[in-house]
Amino acid sequence: MFDTRKDGKAIAPNIARLVEPFAVHTDGHATATPEELAEVHRNHGMRSKSLLCVAIMMFRVSDVSQLGPQHRRRDMFKLRLFKICNRNPRDIEIPIHPITEAVLAMNKVTDLTYIATEFGRPFFIKSLGNRISDWFCRAGLGHLTAHSVRKGLAADVAHNR
């Protein structure tokens, strides 16, 4: 049976409302191990954009698409975060880890961001996440995502305390 509008035209029912919702249980994001990150290094090389991205993501996931040479002050990254539609901006300082420093030193950066598209433009966050997943797939690590890197670092720090 179809409902009709006031103008007499039929309205198609939304059959998706008939499907009962179901909960899907997951264990969350995979955790990147040091061995898996070494695999990224072996597959892509020290001077690759993918390894540069992973090295930065280890210490700052959410801002990797914006982070560039202009944010560097000697051994620190200084940047302003704009969360929740540009309300309450916050200035942060992030020490540059020796691993990140070594990878940055090996990569020539000519754009405003460390991780840029083939056209020299910054990635949108969603497209960078897709690109990172693609890099992991090419390294045979299709179960890893951008979040896996930061989760792996947190797990490693917790185990080594």
C-alpha positions in Angstrom: 0.0 0.0 0.0 1.4 3.4 -0.8 0.6 6.7 0.9 -0.4 9.6 -1.3 0.4 13.2 -1.0 -2.1 16.0 -1.2 -1.4 16.5 -4.9 -2.4 12.8 -5.6 1.1 11.5 -6.4 2.1 8.2 -4.8 4.9 8.2 -2.1 7.2 5.2 -2.2 7.6 3.5 1.2 11.0 3.3 2.8 11.5 -0.5 3.1 14.7 0.1 5.0 12.5 0.8 8.1 11.3 -2.8 8.0 14.8 -4.1 8.7 15.6 -4.7 12.4 18.8 -3.0 13.5 21.6 -5.2 14.7 24.7 -4.6 16.7 28.1 -5.5 15.3 30.8 -6.4 17.8 34.4 -5.5 16.8 37.6 -5.5 18.7 38.4 -2.0 17.4 41.3 -0.9 15.3 44.3 -3.2 15.0 47.4 -2.3 16.9 50.5 -1.7 14.7 53.5 -3.6 16.1 57.1 -2.4 15.6 57.6 -5.4 13.2 54.7 -4.2 11.1 56.1 -0.7 11.0 59.5 -2.1 10.0 57.6 -3.9 7.1 56.4 -0.5 5.9 60.0 0.7 5.9 61.2 -2.4 3.9 58.4 -2.2 1.4 58.3 1.6 0.8 61.8 2.7 1.6 63.3 5.4 4.0 62.7 8.3 1.6 59.0 7.4 0.9 56.1 9.6 1.6 54.4 6.7 3.3 57.2 6.3 5.9 57.3 10.0 6.4 53.6 10.0 7.1 53.9 7.0 9.5 56.8 8.7 11.4 54.7 11.9 11.9 51.6 9.9 12.7 53.3 8.1 15.5 53.2 11.3 17.5 50.4 13.3 16.0 47.7 11.6 14.0 45.0 14.2 13.6 47.1 17.1 12.3 49.4 15.2 9.9 47.5 16.5 6.9 48.2 20.1 8.0 51.7 19.8 9.5 54.5 21.4 7.5 57.9 23.0 7.7 56.3 26.4 8.8 55.3 24.7 12.1 58.8 23.7 13.0 60.8 25.6 15.6 64.1 23.9 16.1 63.2 20.6 17.9 59.5 21.4 18.3 56.4 21.6 16.2 54.2 24.5 17.2 50.7 24.8 15.8 47.2 26.0 16.6 44.4 23.4 16.8 40.9 24.4 15.7 38.5 21.9 17.1 34.7 22.1 17.0 34.2 24.5 14.1 37.0 26.9 15.0 35.8 27.5 18.5 38.4 27.5 21.3 41.6 27.4 19.3 44.5 26.0 21.3 48.2 26.4 20.7 50.3 23.3 21.2 53.9 22.3 21.2 55.0 18.8 20.2 58.6 17.7 20.7 60.1 16.2 17.6 61.0 12.6 18.3 64.5 11.4 17.1 62.8 8.9 14.7 60.7 11.6 13.2 63.7 13.9 12.9 65.7 11.2 11.1 62.9 10.6 8.6 62.3 14.3 8.1 66.0 14.8 7.4 66.0 12.2 4.6 62.9 13.6 2.8 63.1 16.8 0.8 59.9 18.8 1.4 58.9 21.4 -1.1 55.3 21.9 -0.2 53.5 23.7 2.7 52.7 20.3 4.3 55.0 17.3 4.8 52.4 15.0 3.3 51.1 16.4 0.1 49.2 15.0 -2.9 50.7 14.4 -6.3 49.5 17.9 -7.1 51.4 19.5 -4.2 48.3 20.2 -2.2 47.5 19.2 1.4 45.4 16.0 1.8 41.9 16.2 3.1 41.8 14.2 6.3 39.5 11.5 4.9 41.5 11.1 1.7 44.8 10.9 3.6 43.2 8.1 5.8 42.4 6.3 2.5 45.9 6.8 1.2 47.5 5.5 4.4 45.3 2.4 4.2 46.4 1.9 0.6 50.1 2.2 1.7 49.5 -0.4 4.3 47.8 -2.7 1.8 50.7 -2.4 -0.6 53.0 -3.5 2.3 50.8 -6.5 2.9 49.3 -5.0 6.1 45.7 -4.4 5.0 44.4 -4.8 8.6 46.2 -1.6 9.7 44.8 2.0 9.5 46.1 5.4 10.5 44.8 5.0 14.0 46.7 1.7 14.3 50.0 3.5 14.3 49.1 5.8 17.2 47.5 2.9 19.1 50.6 0.8 18.5 52.8 3.6 19.9 50.6 3.9 23.0 50.7 0.2 23.6 54.5 0.1 23.1 55.0 3.0 25.6 52.7 1.3 28.1 54.6 -2.0 27.9 58.0 -0.4 28.2 57.2 1.6 31.4 
